[in-house]
Amino acid sequence: MRRIGSVIKIKPEKIEEYKRYHASVWPEVLKK
């Protein structure tokens, strides 16, 4: 399986917001 990702820059003050936003993943996405 080929995996694709990206590197992004996040302002230090936005890291917690980013983590909260991505914490709730759709069950369908987790199954893949």
LOSE-600739 format. One record per residue (C-alpha): residue number from 1; x, y, z; residue in one letter. Coordinates in steps of 0.05 Angstrom, whole numbers, plus 5000, padded with zeros to 4 digits. Example, Ala and Ser with C-alpha at 12.3 -4.5 7.8 and 13.67 -1.06 7.14 Angstrom:
REM residues 2
<node><nr>1</nr><u>5246</u><v>4910</v><w>5156</w><rest>a</rest></node>
<node><nr>2</nr><u>5273</u><v>4979</v><w>5143</w><rest>s</rest></node>
***
This chain:
REM residues 32
<node><nr>1</nr><u>5000</u><v>5000</v><w>5000</w><rest>m</rest></node>
<node><nr>2</nr><u>5026</u><v>5068</v><w>4981</w><rest>r</rest></node>
<node><nr>3</nr><u>5018</u><v>5120</v><w>5035</w><rest>r</rest></node>
<node><nr>4</nr><u>5014</u><v>5194</v><w>5020</w><rest>i</rest></node>
<node><nr>5</nr><u>5022</u><v>5250</v><w>5070</w><rest>g</rest></node>
<node><nr>6</nr><u>5040</u><v>5323</v><w>5074</w><rest>s</rest></node>
<node><nr>7</nr><u>5079</u><v>5368</v><w>5120</w><rest>v</rest></node>
<node><nr>8</nr><u>5046</u><v>5432</v><w>5143</w><rest>i</rest></node>
<node><nr>9</nr><u>5068</u><v>5489</v><w>5187</w><rest>k</rest></node>
<node><nr>10</nr><u>5023</u><v>5504</v><w>5246</w><rest>i</rest></node>
<node><nr>11</nr><u>5032</u><v>5565</v><w>5289</w><rest>k</rest></node>
<node><nr>12</nr><u>5050</u><v>5543</v><w>5360</w><rest>p</rest></node>
<node><nr>13</nr><u>4989</u><v>5577</v><w>5389</w><rest>e</rest></node>
<node><nr>14</nr><u>4944</u><v>5536</v><w>5341</w><rest>k</rest></node>
<node><nr>15</nr><u>4971</u><v>5466</v><w>5357</w><rest>i</rest></node>
<node><nr>16</nr><u>4918</u><v>5450</v><w>5410</w><rest>e</rest></node>
<node><nr>17</nr><u>4862</u><v>5474</v><w>5364</w><rest>e</rest></node>
<node><nr>18</nr><u>4890</u><v>5430</v><w>5308</w><rest>y</rest></node>
<node><nr>19</nr><u>4892</u><v>5369</v><w>5355</w><rest>k</rest></node>
<node><nr>20</nr><u>4819</u><v>5381</v><w>5377</w><rest>r</rest></node>
<node><nr>21</nr><u>4796</u><v>5389</v><w>5306</w><rest>y</rest></node>
<node><nr>22</nr><u>4828</u><v>5324</v><w>5284</w><rest>h</rest></node>
<node><nr>23</nr><u>4811</u><v>5283</v><w>5346</w><rest>a</rest></node>
<node><nr>24</nr><u>4741</u><v>5262</v><w>5323</w><rest>s</rest></node>
<node><nr>25</nr><u>4753</u><v>5218</v><w>5262</w><rest>v</rest></node>
<node><nr>26</nr><u>4695</u><v>5187</v><w>5223</w><rest>w</rest></node>
<node><nr>27</nr><u>4689</u><v>5112</v><w>5238</w><rest>p</rest></node>
<node><nr>28</nr><u>4692</u><v>5098</v><w>5163</w><rest>e</rest></node>
<node><nr>29</nr><u>4760</u><v>5131</v><w>5159</w><rest>v</rest></node>
<node><nr>30</nr><u>4787</u><v>5091</v><w>5217</w><rest>l</rest></node>
<node><nr>31</nr><u>4766</u><v>5026</v><w>5183</w><rest>k</rest></node>
<node><nr>32</nr><u>4812</u><v>5039</v><w>5123</w><rest>k</rest></node>
***
